[in-house]
Amino acid sequence: MSPIFEPTLLLNESVCKANIKRMAERVKGWNGDFRPHFKTHQSARIAEWFREQGIERITVSSFKMARYFAQNAWKDITVAITATQIDAASINTLAAKINLNIVVEEEQTIMALERGLQHPVGVFVKVDTGYHRTGVDADDLIKIKKMLSGLRETKKLIFIGFLTHAGNTYGTRNKVQISEIVEPALQKFLALKTFLKDHFPLMQLSWGDTPSCSVYSDFYGVDEFRPGNFVFYDCMQVQIGACQLSDIAVCLAAPVIAVHPQRNEIVVHAGAVHLSKEGLELADGSTTYGSVVKLNGRDWDSEQVLGQVRSLSQEHGIISVSKQVMPTLKPGDVVGVLPVHSCLTANLMKQFLSTDGNFIEMMK
Amino acid sequence: MSPIFEPTLLLNESVCKANIKRMAERVKGWNGDFRPHFKTHQSARIAEWFREQGIERITVSSFKMARYFAQNAWKDITVAITATQIDAASINTLAAKINLNIVVEEEQTIMALERGLQHPVGVFVKVDTGYHRTGVDADDLIKIKKMLSGLRETKKLIFIGFLTHAGNTYGTRNKVQISEIVEPALQKFLALKTFLKDHFPLMQLSWGDTPSCSVYSDFYGVDEFRPGNFVFYDCMQVQIGACQLSDIAVCLAAPVIAVHPQRNEIVVHAGAVHLSKEGLELADGSTTYGSVVKLNGRDWDSEQVLGQVRSLSQEHGIISVSKQVMPTLKPGDVVGVLPVHSCLTANLMKQFLSTDGNFIEMMK
């Protein structure tokens, strides 16, 4: 086994495949369609593990990512970032080859794209059910009905339904708090079906976010689910209560470059360009940039948390450890860091090393 | 001119070259050697703009980056991250071809590398002059003398001098505060020469960091300077007082995807995977992830700040704007975002588009 000598993103294939299988089964249990978000792994190889579970339809977060997965034989893709008229060329290239869905939230975008498109595309109207990032307010039936009248006139834009992302679940810390966000959001979302089903009987409702899909279950009336982060999970999802530490499928191998026993700190080669600067406030009010665990070759022991990453610069991470852990670490050792936000860490590392020693590539 | 339709990192070549020239002249004014840090741009093409200023010696922050620049004809490289014995193979590959300097801070690393190396390398001992990230405490003459005795015995490790990085200048907000950090740090640093010059008359002192090199001038006794960020500067450096807004050489072009006049917000396709999650506390106590400016084609007007990026998710940025600015922006427009930390933004984008329309590649 070749030793690890630089920051390397390890991937436990069994844990990852178990995460995929579990979520696929949950969605099946709700009689829902599973259209997983591929923005977390961004990898054609890992995508095939979804195909093994019967998944053919996917979600991505940019047209660039859609092009990558289309090149890798994915034929049914929703680009879940709001499209505008400047995306016409991207849409035309993709829609010539695959079944493409886009997301809109402005009436003028609908008209502009109808003029600019060469092929039919499916259209979701993005609605805001409480997160307040993007989307038409789900209560704003006047605006929504105006957009739907617009979509009745279009030949290239085919209305499919509504899409929402309750991203405010990321601020929660337990199942009760998740329910408190999900229930009113679902109520607003499902009301769209009630109000509009006479005119649009085939309307689909598409729901996102890993926290709610991991712990909530009463999704009656929702047609499609687009969680993404669950493929790897991370420390943030552990704190939300969406998973256990042992469900985290990725871990950054980080060489120890210095030890400072006088301040119970070790310094690793693992910085903002590897982990990202996403921090997480712990229960004690302190901030972590990753939980440090013991590595066993290319695998890690999530039960043995050695410390927390307390600060990051470009290439360095400073880890605080206990007096007991301090003497067990020395320069030249390699420790593991469970990321706070695996989507951002994977996006930075651009490659995984599986626990059985294979490099797995991502979109470049 | 082909329109911008996705997040694109613009680079103003004239501003960038002026930044390089100004810093090269400052260092010349101190009779110092300029060994700029290339971690900010990570680009062989931009590196050539340094060569035009007569620069032949450079600094990088990882062995991976050293391999990239060695492949691009740089023959004298300091890897300014503390090396340990697990770097022996990387050092051997590089030192066979180029003049390589490494940085150490542990006696046992010196002994282990002496056994593992095949070629001579220059060695800087990293000293901590107040930043408390890595390095031997500059006051700890006992440890330093032990390391130097070790280095007297080695045949592959050739002692060059001491290297420090006063990274705590990044917490400052004006020239006076920078001086308050730099002066005691320099005093500790220069004392090493005083104490050890009899035994090591050729000893070099190597100093880092953009804030101090941009505004401080009294570096008598320091031999070499390694600032890096100045090549692009960024909003953080503006707030520190190291540069003006008009000195920032990079700007992220960000498509507007939604407008929310009811909350004076616009949403752009520019998220944590483009800008990084580095935040900056402004004078009013609020946090920004980038200053939003008006784009003119591929150039921008740094005098016209339209708003601040207030939050980031993976692909989205939420920008707060004034009531006056709000009606001037619509979906499909493209705005500019001056990054908080250009090193991290460039590292994520992996490519620049120069204002005259050429793509400039970086290390992949």
Interface residues (C-beta under 8 A of the other chain):
Chain A: P3 F5 E6 K39 S61 S62 F63 K64 I81 T82 A83 T84 Q85 I86 D87 A89 S90 E105 E106 Q108 T109 A112 H132 R133 T134 G135 G167 P255 V256 I257 A258 R263 V267 H269 A272 V273 S276 K277 E278 G279 S313 Q314 E315 H316 I318 K330 P331 G332 V334 C343 L344 N347 L348 K350 K364
Chain B: P3 F5 E6 K39 S61 S62 F63 K64 I81 T82 A83 T84 Q85 I86 D87 A89 S90 E105 E106 Q108 T109 A112 H132 R133 T134 G135 G167 P255 V256 I257 A258 R263 V267 H269 A272 V273 S276 K277 E278 G279 S313 Q314 E315 H316 I318 K330 P331 G332 V334 C343 L344 N347 L348 K350 K364
